[in-house]
Amino acid sequence: MNNLNDLNIDQEILPLFDYSLNIFTKNKILEILKNPLKSTEEISERQNILKGYSLNSKILNDYSYTVLYLNEVYYFLNDGKIDDLSQNRLKYKLFGSKQEKARYISKFNQLILFFHRLESRYFTRLKLASFPKEYASNIRRIIQFFSKFNLHKYEGLIREKRLKNNHIIELTQIINSLRQKKLLKPFWEDFFLFEAYLSISSGITKHNFSYPTFTEGHIKLHNFYHPLLENPVKNNLETSSNVIVLNGPNMSGKSTCLKAISLCIYFGHLGVGIPASEAEIPFCDYFSIEINRRDDILNGYSHFMTEILNLKNVAVQATNGRKCFAVFDELFSGTNVEDGLEICKTTINGLSKFVNSYFFISTHIQDLKHFSNGQIENYYIDCELTENKPTFKYQLKKGWSEIKVGRILFEKEGLNKLLN
């Protein structure tokens, strides 16, 4: 099982793509965002589906409806009592209560007007050739479902207030036929998936995300950034190794940089656009992203033990042939410096042997600068000192930072005077 808690999918990622009109679609979006695809073929298919929505943007830009109608129609079709009145026509006409007849008229008014709006304004106007063939068939199923109701006819009757007993009887017969053929559940699945893709496509367009291409042997990100920052600094990354050691002083932006890289790689595996102008990324089938480390209170583990168990899980996955993408933020900072240095060396050296996986490790351990087995790249987040004051540039550069700001910040806050 992927380790994705630190991506904060519900709180941080979902709002980037959630333009849904109802809770059903929102849940479908969340399902998509929590499940990376299993092959580059599936990824390419979803990319092309979402591109199809962009090609139909003129039709779908004003996609809307009364949400109350959606909820009423959904629960009426799924849970409501709808007798097949064609079996008891005379009984319904002569003995049906005013309350029952008023209920049917109200519910069918909502259903017809809701479906007619969707069919006439959106679905029948879509250019289905813009979508992959298999997904276009999903949309055709939605259109075919609408066609069962003869919506143009009934919409006209409702507008003229001429919906009569015979029409209600015909509509109940249609719905019961759909129920018997078990077509209601597939319709809603197709419909909410359609809306989920529309919402995600809107997010991609709004944030100007781009679609990555998949390659082997390296990661290339051009102008990547963290999409939740108001004025993000954009960076470039092109790896030639599978282990990247990221260093830099406190507050320089290492964790934010790791999060931005992680989002690019993860979004790419969802088949959606990523926060970069262009990208080439490898396919991975296991993700472990540890950025905001925390104690595992329920199990009684410290930071250090949690890191050990997480690293072990990643190593096991890689040993078993999984193509891993793993991020370790400030690895082993929870133990003493001597132990931290030694086990970091062992970790970096060992992970570099899994050439089909990619590992990003941030660290404050300066002595790791001198450790390399020829398969490791060092990067740092730039920071400048001007008159002994740090200026954070948030630029990613190759190499190693020698700047230490801990003592400077300690002194700046007057702690030397307070504590001496």
C-alpha positions, 0 to 999 in steps of 0.5 A: 500500500502506498504511503501518501499521508504527507501529500494531504490529498483531502485537504491540499490536493482535492481543492486544486481539482474540485469544481464539482456540483455535488457530493457524489462527483466530489467523492469520485474526484477523491477516488481518482486522486487517491489511486495512481494508475497501473501502467503508462497505457492507462495514464496515456488514456486518461490524459487523452480523456482529459484533453478531450474535455479541453477540446469541448471547452466551449460547450462545457464552460457553463456546465451547470444545473440546479443541485437540488434537482440532481439530489431529488432525481438521484434519490427518486430514481434510486430509493423512491417508490415508483410503481409500474402504473401501466399494470393498474392504469384504471386504478391509478386514474380513478382511485389514485390519491391527489397526494400520490398524483401530485408527488409523481407530477412534482418528481417527474417535472424535476427529472425531465427538466434536469435530464433535458437540460443536460441532454440538450445543452451539453451531451448531444453537442459534445464532439465525441471524436475528441475522446478516446473511443472507449471513453466516448462509448461511456458518454454514448451510454449516458446519451442513450439513457436520456433518450429512453425518456423522450425528453423533448416531448415531455419537456414541452408538455411540462412547459405547457402544464399538460403532463397528464395521468397517461404521461405519468403512467408511461414514465413509471413504466420507463423507469421500472424497465430501466430498473429491471435491466439494471441500468440505473447504477451504470448510468450514475457511475458514468455520469459522476465519472463524466463530471469528475473528469470535467472538474479535474480538467477545469482544475488543470486549465485554471492552474495551467498544468501540463501533461508529462511524458514518460521515459526511463532513466531520469527525471526532468522537470522544467519550471516546476513549483508548489501549486499551493504557494501564492507566488512560487519560485519555479525551478528546474531539475534534471537527474542523472542518478536515482538517488538525490541528496538535497541539503541547505540551511533551515528555512531554505525551502527543502521540504517545499521543494520535495513536496513540489517534486512529489506532486509532479511525479504523483500527479503524472501517475494519476494521468492529470496535469502537473505543476511544471511547464514540461516534464519527463518522468519514469513510471513507478508503481510504489510511492512513499512520501515522508515529508512531515515526519511525526510520532506514531502515537497509536503504536508508540513509535518515535520519529526515528523508529517510524523512519526505520520502519518506513525505510524498511518497507521501501527497501522491501518493495524495491527488493521485490522488484517494485519501481519506487518513488520515495522521499525522505525528509531530513532522514535520521535527524532523530538520532545522534549525529554519529549514528545518523551519519553512518546509517545515512551512508548505508541507506544512500549506498544501498538505495542507489543499487535499485536502479529502477527506483528514485529516491530523494533524501534531504539532510542537515548532516554536513559530512555527507558532502564527502560521501558518494559512490558515483551514483548520487547527485547532490542538490541544495536550496540557495541562501545568501548571507548579507551582513550576517543576515540570511536571504532565502532564494528558494532556488534549486542548484547542484552541489552542496551548501556550506551556509549555516544559519542556526547560530545566526538565527539564535543570535538574532533572536537575542538568545545568547544574551537571554541565556548567558 
